[in-house]
């Protein structure tokens, strides 16, 4: 008689153990807002020519990879990217950058994401006003220690038609 009571009990226990509540891993909209703020910080760092702020935006390791608008603009590792920004900050003044058409994707586990946006980049070099119109800016991000950082970017200028 005890065997007959034990079998339904074990079946119920197995069924209850198999049912798992699926709670959302993260809040995608909150993470998208955090990435949006990071991209704004990227712009502010460029406009302010603030190299320490650049260090807060990028991952500080050898996994960083960035492609610029020139075919020779290939930067591997954070030190290479930081050096490029330092050189740029020495040459560019009065920088103003605006962003439009921003698209941000966050993986459902909220540990990686990517972005795409169009930048209008204005600055002076010496006494000459310069402009990059419609720069396409894309990149890959990773969340490390609760903070989003840029790992990969690509800037491209539209082809002249």
KOLBATOR-728275 format. One record per residue: residue number from 1; residue in three letters; x, y, z of N, C-alpha, C, O in turn. Coordinates in Angstrom, 1 decimal. Example, Ala and Ser with C-alpha at 12.3 -4.5 7.8 and 13.67 -1.06 7.14 Angstrom:
<atoms>
     n   res     n_xx     n_yy     n_zz    ca_xx    ca_yy    ca_zz     c_xx     c_yy     c_zz     o_xx     o_yy     o_zz
     1   ALA     13.2     -5.7      7.8     12.3     -4.5      7.8     13.2     -3.3      7.8     14.2     -3.3      8.5
     2   SER     12.8     -2.2      7.1     13.7     -1.1      7.1     12.9      0.0      7.9     13.4      1.1      8.0
</atoms>
This chain:
<atoms>
     n   res     n_xx     n_yy     n_zz    ca_xx    ca_yy    ca_zz     c_xx     c_yy     c_zz     o_xx     o_yy     o_zz
     1   UNK      0.8     -1.2      0.0      0.0      0.0      0.0      0.9      1.3      0.0      0.5      2.2     -0.6
     2   UNK      2.0      1.2      0.7      2.9      2.4      0.8      3.5      2.7     -0.6      3.7      3.9     -0.9
     3   UNK      3.7      1.7     -1.4      4.2      1.9     -2.8      3.3      2.7     -3.6      3.7      3.6     -4.4
     4   UNK      2.0      2.5     -3.5      1.0      3.2     -4.2      0.9      4.7     -3.8      0.6      5.6     -4.6
     5   UNK      1.2      5.0     -2.6      1.2      6.4     -2.1      2.5      7.1     -2.6      2.5      8.3     -2.8
     6   UNK      3.6      6.4     -2.6      4.9      6.9     -3.0      5.0      7.3     -4.4      5.6      8.3     -4.8
     7   UNK      4.4      6.5     -5.3      4.5      6.8     -6.8      3.8      8.1     -7.1      4.5      8.9     -7.8
     8   UNK      2.6      8.4     -6.7      2.0      9.7     -7.1      2.8     10.9     -6.4      2.9     11.9     -7.1
     9   UNK      3.3     10.7     -5.2      4.1     11.7     -4.6      5.3     12.0     -5.4      5.7     13.2     -5.6
    10   UNK      6.0     11.0     -5.9      7.2     11.2     -6.7      6.9     11.8     -8.0      7.7     12.7     -8.5
    11   UNK      5.8     11.5     -8.6      5.4     12.1     -9.9      5.1     13.6     -9.7      5.5     14.4    -10.5
    12   UNK      4.4     13.9     -8.6      4.1     15.3     -8.4      5.4     16.1     -8.1      5.6     17.2     -8.6
    13   UNK      6.3     15.5     -7.4      7.6     16.1     -7.1      8.4     16.4     -8.3      9.0     17.4     -8.5
    14   UNK      8.4     15.4     -9.2      9.1     15.5    -10.5      8.5     16.6    -11.4      9.2     17.4    -12.0
    15   UNK      7.2     16.7    -11.5      6.5     17.7    -12.3      6.8     19.1    -11.7      7.0     20.0    -12.4
    16   UNK      6.7     19.2    -10.4      6.9     20.5     -9.8      8.4     20.9    -10.0      8.7     22.1    -10.1
    17   UNK      9.3     20.0     -9.9     10.7     20.3    -10.1     11.0     20.7    -11.6     12.0     21.5    -11.8
    18   UNK     10.3     20.3    -12.5     10.5     20.6    -13.9     10.0     22.0    -14.3     10.5     22.6    -15.2
    19   UNK      9.0     22.4    -13.6      8.4     23.7    -13.9      9.3     24.8    -13.4      9.5     24.9    -12.2
    20   UNK      9.8     25.6    -14.3     10.7     26.7    -13.9     10.0     28.1    -14.3      9.6     28.2    -15.5
    21   UNK     10.0     29.0    -13.4      9.5     30.3    -13.8     10.6     31.0    -14.6     11.8     31.0    -14.2
    22   UNK     10.2     31.6    -15.7     11.2     32.3    -16.5     11.0     33.8    -16.3     10.1     34.4    -16.8
    23   UNK     11.8     34.3    -15.4     11.8     35.8    -15.2     12.7     36.4    -16.2     13.7     35.9    -16.6
    24   UNK     12.4     37.6    -16.6     13.3     38.4    -17.5     14.7     38.5    -16.9     14.8     38.8    -15.8
    25   UNK     15.6     38.3    -17.8     17.0     38.3    -17.3     17.4     39.8    -17.0     18.1     40.1    -16.1
    26   UNK     16.9     40.7    -17.8     17.2     42.1    -17.6     16.1     43.0    -18.2     15.2     42.5    -18.9
    27   UNK     16.2     44.2    -18.0     15.3     45.2    -18.6     15.9     45.8    -19.8     16.8     46.7    -19.7
    28   UNK     15.5     45.4    -21.0     16.1     45.8    -22.2     16.0     47.3    -22.4     17.0     48.0    -22.8
    29   UNK     14.9     47.9    -22.1     14.7     49.4    -22.3     15.7     50.2    -21.4     16.2     51.2    -21.8
    30   UNK     15.9     49.7    -20.1     16.8     50.4    -19.2     18.2     50.3    -19.8     19.0     51.2    -19.7
    31   UNK     18.6     49.1    -20.3     19.9     48.9    -20.8     20.2     49.8    -22.1     21.3     50.3    -22.3
    32   UNK     19.1     49.9    -22.9     19.2     50.8    -24.1     19.5     52.2    -23.7     20.3     52.9    -24.3
    33   UNK     18.8     52.6    -22.6     19.0     54.0    -22.1     20.5     54.2    -21.6     21.1     55.2    -21.8
    34   UNK     21.0     53.2    -20.9     22.4     53.2    -20.4     23.3     53.3    -21.6     24.3     54.0    -21.5
    35   UNK     23.1     52.6    -22.7     24.0     52.6    -23.9     23.8     54.0    -24.5     24.8     54.6    -25.0
    36   UNK     22.6     54.5    -24.6     22.4     55.9    -25.2     23.2     56.9    -24.4     23.8     57.8    -25.0
    37   UNK     23.2     56.8    -23.1     24.0     57.7    -22.3     25.5     57.6    -22.5     26.2     58.5    -22.5
    38   UNK     25.9     56.3    -22.7     27.3     56.0    -23.0     27.7     56.7    -24.3     28.8     57.3    -24.4
    39   UNK     26.9     56.6    -25.3     27.2     57.2    -26.6     27.2     58.7    -26.5     27.9     59.4    -27.2
    40   UNK     26.3     59.3    -25.7     26.4     60.7    -25.4     27.7     61.1    -24.8     28.2     62.2    -25.1
    41   UNK     28.1     60.3    -23.8     29.4     60.5    -23.2     30.6     60.5    -24.2     31.5     61.2    -24.0
    42   UNK     30.5     59.6    -25.1     31.5     59.5    -26.2     31.6     60.8    -26.9     32.6     61.4    -27.2
    43   UNK     30.4     61.4    -27.3     30.3     62.7    -28.0     30.9     63.8    -27.1     31.7     64.6    -27.5
    44   UNK     30.5     63.8    -25.8     31.0     64.8    -24.9     32.5     64.8    -24.7     33.1     65.8    -24.7
    45   UNK     33.0     63.6    -24.6     34.5     63.4    -24.5     35.2     63.9    -25.7     36.2     64.6    -25.6
    46   UNK     34.6     63.7    -26.9     35.2     64.3    -28.1     35.1     65.8    -28.1     36.1     66.5    -28.5
    47   UNK     34.0     66.3    -27.8     33.8     67.8    -27.8     34.7     68.5    -26.8     35.2     69.5    -27.1
    48   UNK     34.8     67.9    -25.6     35.6     68.4    -24.5     37.1     68.1    -24.7     37.9     68.6    -23.9
    49   UNK     37.5     67.2    -25.6     38.8     66.8    -25.8     39.4     66.2    -24.5     40.5     66.5    -24.0
    50   UNK     38.5     65.3    -23.9     38.8     64.8    -22.6     39.2     63.3    -22.7     38.4     62.4    -22.8
    51   UNK     40.5     63.1    -22.6     41.1     61.7    -22.8     40.7     60.8    -21.7     40.6     59.6    -21.9
    52   UNK     40.6     61.3    -20.5     40.2     60.4    -19.4     38.8     59.9    -19.5     38.4     58.8    -19.2
    53   UNK     37.9     60.8    -20.1     36.5     60.3    -20.3     36.5     59.3    -21.5     35.6     58.4    -21.4
    54   UNK     37.4     59.4    -22.4     37.5     58.4    -23.5     37.8     57.0    -22.8     37.2     56.0    -23.2
    55   UNK     38.6     57.0    -21.8     39.0     55.8    -21.1     37.8     55.2    -20.3     37.8     54.0    -20.1
    56   UNK     36.8     56.0    -20.0     35.6     55.5    -19.3     34.6     54.9    -20.3     33.8     54.1    -19.9
    57   UNK     34.7     55.3    -21.5     33.8     54.8    -22.5     34.2     53.5    -23.2     33.4     52.6    -23.5
    58   UNK     35.5     53.4    -23.4     36.1     52.2    -24.1     36.5     51.1    -23.1     36.8     51.4    -21.9
    59   UNK     36.5     49.9    -23.5     37.1     48.8    -22.7     38.6     49.0    -22.7     39.2     49.3    -23.7
    60   UNK     39.2     48.8    -21.6     40.6     49.1    -21.4     41.4     47.8    -21.6     42.0     47.3    -20.6
    61   UNK     41.4     47.2    -22.8     42.1     46.0    -23.0     42.5     45.8    -24.5     42.1     46.6    -25.3
    62   UNK     43.1     44.7    -24.8     43.5     44.4    -26.1     42.4     43.9    -27.1     42.6     43.8    -28.3
    63   UNK     41.2     43.7    -26.5     40.1     43.2    -27.4     39.5     44.4    -28.2     38.7     44.1    -29.1
    64   UNK     39.8     45.6    -27.8     39.3     46.8    -28.5     39.8     46.8    -30.0     41.0     46.5    -30.3
    65   UNK     38.9     47.1    -30.9     39.2     47.2    -32.3     38.4     48.3    -32.9     37.2     48.4    -32.8
    66   UNK     39.0     49.2    -33.6     38.3     50.4    -34.2     38.8     50.6    -35.6     40.0     50.6    -35.9
    67   UNK     37.9     50.8    -36.5     38.2     51.2    -37.9     37.7     52.6    -38.2     36.6     53.0    -37.9
    68   UNK     38.6     53.5    -38.7     38.3     54.8    -39.0     37.8     55.0    -40.4     37.6     54.1    -41.1
    69   UNK     37.7     56.3    -40.8     37.2     56.6    -42.1     38.3     56.4    -43.2     38.0     56.2    -44.4
    70   UNK     39.6     56.4    -42.9     40.6     56.2    -43.8     41.0     54.7    -43.8     40.9     54.1    -42.8
    71   UNK     41.4     54.2    -44.9     41.7     52.7    -45.0     42.9     52.4    -44.1     43.1     51.2    -43.8
    72   UNK     43.7     53.3    -43.7     44.8     53.1    -42.8     44.5     53.2    -41.3     45.3     52.9    -40.5
    73   UNK     43.3     53.7    -41.1     42.8     53.9    -39.7     42.3     52.6    -39.1     41.1     52.3    -39.1
    74   UNK     43.2     51.7    -38.7     42.9     50.5    -38.0     43.6     50.5    -36.7     44.8     50.6    -36.6
    75   UNK     42.8     50.4    -35.6     43.4     50.5    -34.3     43.0     49.3    -33.4     41.9     49.0    -33.3
    76   UNK     44.1     48.6    -33.0     43.9     47.4    -32.2     44.4     47.6    -30.8     45.5     48.0    -30.5
    77   UNK     43.5     47.4    -29.8     43.8     47.6    -28.4     43.5     49.0    -28.0     43.5     49.9    -28.7
    78   UNK     43.2     49.1    -26.7     42.8     50.4    -26.1     43.9     51.4    -26.2     43.6     52.6    -26.5
    79   UNK     45.2     51.1    -26.0     46.3     52.0    -26.1     46.3     52.7    -27.5     46.6     53.9    -27.6
    80   UNK     46.1     51.9    -28.5     46.1     52.4    -29.9     45.0     53.4    -30.1     45.2     54.5    -30.7
    81   UNK     43.8     53.1    -29.6     42.6     54.0    -29.7     42.9     55.3    -28.9     42.6     56.4    -29.4
    82   UNK     43.4     55.1    -27.7     43.7     56.3    -26.9     44.7     57.2    -27.5     44.6     58.4    -27.5
    83   UNK     45.7     56.6    -28.2     46.7     57.4    -28.8     46.1     58.2    -30.0     46.4     59.4    -30.2
    84   UNK     45.2     57.6    -30.8     44.6     58.2    -31.9     43.7     59.4    -31.4     43.7     60.5    -32.0
    85   UNK     43.0     59.2    -30.3     42.2     60.3    -29.8     43.1     61.4    -29.3     42.7     62.6    -29.5
    86   UNK     44.2     61.1    -28.6     45.1     62.1    -28.1     45.6     63.0    -29.3     45.7     64.2    -29.2
    87   UNK     46.0     62.3    -30.4     46.5     63.0    -31.6     45.4     63.9    -32.2     45.6     65.0    -32.6
    88   UNK     44.2     63.4    -32.2     43.0     64.1    -32.8     42.7     65.3    -31.9     42.5     66.4    -32.4
    89   UNK     42.8     65.2    -30.6     42.5     66.3    -29.7     43.5     67.4    -29.8     43.2     68.6    -29.6
    90   UNK     44.7     67.1    -30.2     45.8     68.1    -30.4     45.5     68.9    -31.7     45.9     70.0    -31.8
    91   UNK     44.9     68.2    -32.7     44.7     68.9    -34.0     43.3     69.6    -34.1     43.2     70.6    -34.8
    92   UNK     42.3     69.0    -33.5     40.9     69.6    -33.6     40.6     70.5    -32.5     41.0     70.2    -31.3
    93   UNK     39.9     71.6    -32.8     39.4     72.5    -31.8     37.9     72.8    -32.1     37.4     72.5    -33.2
    94   UNK     37.2     73.3    -31.1     35.9     73.8    -31.3     35.0     72.7    -31.9     34.2     72.9    -32.8
    95   UNK     35.1     71.5    -31.4     34.4     70.3    -31.9     32.9     70.4    -31.5     32.6     70.6    -30.3
    96   UNK     32.1     70.1    -32.4     30.6     69.9    -32.1     30.2     68.7    -32.9     30.4     68.7    -34.1
    97   UNK     29.5     67.8    -32.2     29.0     66.6    -32.9     27.6     66.4    -32.5     27.1     66.5    -31.4
    98   UNK     26.8     66.1    -33.6     25.4     65.8    -33.3     25.1     64.4    -33.9     25.8     63.9    -34.8
    99   UNK     24.1     63.8    -33.3     23.8     62.4    -33.6     22.3     62.3    -34.1     21.5     63.0    -33.6
   100   UNK     22.1     61.4    -35.0     20.7     61.2    -35.4     20.5     59.7    -35.9     21.5     59.0    -36.1
   101   UNK     19.3     59.3    -36.1     19.0     58.0    -36.6     19.7     56.9    -35.8     20.2     55.9    -36.3
   102   UNK     19.7     57.0    -34.5     20.4     56.1    -33.6     19.5     54.8    -33.4     18.3     54.9    -33.2
   103   UNK     20.2     53.7    -33.6     19.6     52.4    -33.3     20.4     51.6    -32.4     21.7     51.5    -32.5
   104   UNK     19.8     51.1    -31.3     20.5     50.3    -30.3     19.9     49.0    -30.1     18.7     48.9    -30.0
   105   UNK     20.7     47.9    -30.1     20.2     46.6    -29.9     20.9     46.0    -28.6     22.1     46.2    -28.5
   106   UNK     20.1     45.4    -27.8     20.7     44.8    -26.6     20.3     43.3    -26.6     19.1     42.9    -26.8
   107   UNK     21.3     42.4    -26.4     21.0     41.0    -26.4     20.1     40.7    -25.2     20.2     41.4    -24.2
   108   UNK     19.2     39.7    -25.3     18.2     39.5    -24.2     18.9     39.2    -22.8     18.3     39.3    -21.8
   109   UNK     20.1     38.7    -22.8     20.8     38.5    -21.6     21.5     39.7    -21.0     22.1     39.7    -20.0
   110   UNK     21.5     40.8    -21.8     22.0     42.1    -21.4     23.5     42.1    -21.1     23.9     42.8    -20.2
   111   UNK     24.2     41.3    -21.8     25.7     41.4    -21.6     26.4     41.9    -22.9     27.6     42.2    -22.8
   112   UNK     25.7     42.0    -24.0     26.3     42.5    -25.2     25.2     43.3    -26.0     24.0     43.2    -25.7
   113   UNK     25.7     44.2    -26.8     24.8     45.0    -27.7     25.6     45.6    -28.8     26.8     45.6    -28.9
   114   UNK     24.8     46.2    -29.7     25.4     47.0    -30.8     24.6     48.3    -31.0     23.5     48.4    -30.6
   115   UNK     25.3     49.2    -31.8     24.6     50.4    -32.1     25.0     50.9    -33.5     25.9     50.4    -34.1
   116   UNK     24.1     51.8    -34.0     24.4     52.4    -35.3     23.8     53.8    -35.2     22.7     54.0    -34.6
   117   UNK     24.5     54.8    -35.7     24.0     56.2    -35.7     24.7     57.0    -36.8     25.7     56.5    -37.3
   118   UNK     24.1     58.1    -37.1     24.7     59.0    -38.1     25.2     60.2    -37.3     24.5     60.8    -36.5
   119   UNK     26.5     60.6    -37.5     27.1     61.7    -36.8     27.3     62.9    -37.8     27.8     62.7    -39.0
   120   UNK     27.1     64.1    -37.3     27.5     65.3    -38.0     28.6     65.8    -37.2     28.5     66.2    -36.0
   121   UNK     29.8     65.9    -37.8     31.1     66.2    -37.0     31.6     67.5    -37.5     32.1     67.6    -38.7
   122   UNK     31.6     68.6    -36.7     32.1     69.9    -37.1     33.3     70.2    -36.1     33.2     70.0    -34.9
   123   UNK     34.3     70.9    -36.6     35.5     71.3    -35.8     36.3     72.3    -36.6     36.1     72.5    -37.8
   124   UNK     37.2     72.9    -35.9     38.2     73.7    -36.6     39.6     73.1    -36.5     39.9     72.5    -35.5
   125   UNK     40.3     73.3    -37.6     41.7     72.8    -37.6     42.5     74.0    -38.0     42.5     74.5    -39.1
   126   UNK     43.3     74.6    -37.0     43.9     75.9    -37.3     42.8     76.9    -37.3     42.0     77.0    -36.4
   127   UNK     42.7     77.7    -38.4     41.7     78.7    -38.5     40.6     78.2    -39.5     39.7     79.0    -39.9
   128   UNK     40.7     77.0    -39.9     39.8     76.5    -41.0     38.6     75.7    -40.4     38.9     74.7    -39.6
   129   UNK     37.4     76.0    -40.7     36.3     75.2    -40.3     36.2     73.9    -41.1     36.3     74.0    -42.4
   130   UNK     36.0     72.8    -40.4     35.9     71.5    -41.1     34.6     70.8    -40.8     34.0     71.1    -39.8
   131   UNK     34.2     69.9    -41.6     32.9     69.2    -41.4     33.0     67.8    -42.0     33.5     67.6    -43.1
   132   UNK     32.5     66.9    -41.3     32.2     65.5    -41.8     30.7     65.4    -41.7     30.2     65.3    -40.6
   133   UNK     30.1     65.3    -42.8     28.6     65.1    -42.8     28.2     63.6    -42.9     28.9     62.9    -43.7
   134   UNK     27.2     63.2    -42.3     26.6     61.9    -42.4     27.6     60.8    -42.2     27.6     59.8    -42.9
   135   UNK     28.4     60.9    -41.2     29.3     59.8    -40.8     28.5     58.7    -40.2     27.7     58.9    -39.3
   136   UNK     28.7     57.5    -40.7     28.0     56.3    -40.2     28.9     55.8    -39.1     30.1     55.5    -39.3
   137   UNK     28.4     55.7    -37.9     29.1     55.2    -36.7     28.4     54.0    -36.2     27.3     54.1    -35.7
   138   UNK     29.1     52.9    -36.2     28.6     51.6    -35.7     29.5     51.0    -34.6     30.7     51.3    -34.6
   139   UNK     29.0     50.2    -33.8     29.9     49.6    -32.8     29.2     48.4    -32.0     28.0     48.2    -32.1
   140   UNK     30.1     47.7    -31.3     29.7     46.6    -30.5     30.1     46.9    -29.0     31.2     47.5    -28.8
   141   UNK     29.2     46.6    -28.1     29.4     46.9    -26.7     29.3     45.7    -25.8     28.7     44.7    -26.2
   142   UNK     29.9     45.7    -24.7     29.9     44.7    -23.7     29.6     45.3    -22.3     30.1     46.3    -22.0
   143   UNK     28.8     44.6    -21.5     28.6     45.0    -20.2     29.6     44.3    -19.3     29.6     43.1    -19.1
   144   UNK     30.4     45.1    -18.6     31.5     44.6    -17.7     31.3     45.2    -16.3     31.3     46.4    -16.2
   145   UNK     31.2     44.4    -15.4     31.1     44.8    -14.0     30.0     45.8    -13.8     30.1     46.8    -13.1
   146   UNK     28.8     45.5    -14.5     27.7     46.4    -14.4     27.7     47.7    -15.3     26.8     48.5    -15.1
   147   UNK     28.7     47.8    -16.1     28.9     49.1    -16.9     29.2     48.7    -18.3     30.0     47.8    -18.7
   148   UNK     28.5     49.4    -19.2     28.7     49.2    -20.7     29.9     49.9    -21.1     30.3     51.0    -20.7
   149   UNK     30.7     49.2    -22.0     31.9     49.8    -22.6     31.9     49.4    -24.1     31.3     48.4    -24.5
   150   UNK     32.6     50.2    -24.9     32.7     50.0    -26.3     33.9     49.1    -26.5     35.0     49.3    -26.0
   151   UNK     33.7     48.0    -27.3     34.8     47.1    -27.7     35.2     47.3    -29.2     36.3     47.1    -29.5
   152   UNK     34.2     47.6    -30.0     34.5     47.7    -31.5     33.7     48.9    -32.1     32.5     49.1    -31.7
   153   UNK     34.4     49.7    -33.0     33.6     50.7    -33.7     34.1     50.8    -35.1     35.2     50.2    -35.5
   154   UNK     33.3     51.4    -35.9     33.6     51.6    -37.3     33.0     53.0    -37.7     31.7     53.1    -37.6
   155   UNK     33.8     53.9    -38.2     33.3     55.1    -38.8     33.5     55.1    -40.3     34.6     54.7    -40.7
   156   UNK     32.5     55.4    -41.0     32.6     55.5    -42.5     31.9     56.7    -43.0     30.8     57.1    -42.6
   157   UNK     32.6     57.3    -44.0     32.0     58.5    -44.7     31.2     58.0    -45.9     31.6     57.0    -46.5
   158   UNK     30.1     58.6    -46.2     29.4     58.2    -47.4     30.2     58.5    -48.6     31.0     59.4    -48.7
   159   UNK     30.1     57.6    -49.6     30.8     57.8    -50.9     30.2     59.0    -51.6     29.0     59.3    -51.6
   160   UNK     31.1     59.8    -52.3     30.7     60.9    -53.1     30.1     60.3    -54.4     30.7     59.4    -55.0
   161   UNK     28.9     60.7    -54.7     28.2     60.2    -55.9     28.3     61.2    -57.0     27.8     61.0    -58.1
</atoms>
